[in-house]
Structure formats: C-alpha cells, structure tokens
Amino acid sequence: MNPKILKILNPILLLTVIFTLVGLVGYNITELEPWRQLHFISGALFFLAAILHLILNWGWVKASYLKRKKAGK
C-alpha cells in the first residue's frame, strides 16, 4: 500500500462517482448525448480507479477478509 498514491486516488474515486451520478441524472432528465457520454466516461474511469485501488490495498483485503481459519476452530 502506498499512502501517497492513495491520497490522490481516493479523491479521484469520489469525483468519478459524483460525475457518473450527475451524468446519469442529467441524461435521464434531458436525454442529451453529452450527459450520456459523461456517465459512460466517468464510469469507465471509476472502474479503472477502483481496480487500481483494490490492487494497492490487496494486502489489507487479504489480511482482513481472506484469512484461512485454523483447524479445530
């Protein structure tokens, strides 16, 4: 885990979620193409950033959720 990268990546994740939702709402209200494009592009960027976030935090995920239970417990 690299805290310097995560300090940049976490706000990017937040912004991409906000833009994805704004694009979705804007498209549902007006049905204009720029809103759909905003939704699609920010959704794709969110997906990539989320994968990178998961990769950077894989050690924590493994330690927290993928522990093997010891025999007899």
Buried (B, 14 or more C-beta within 10 A) or exposed (E): EEEEEBEEBEEBBEBBBEBBEBBBEBBEEEEEEEBBEBBBBBBEBBEEBBEBBEEBBEEEEEEEEEEEEEEEE
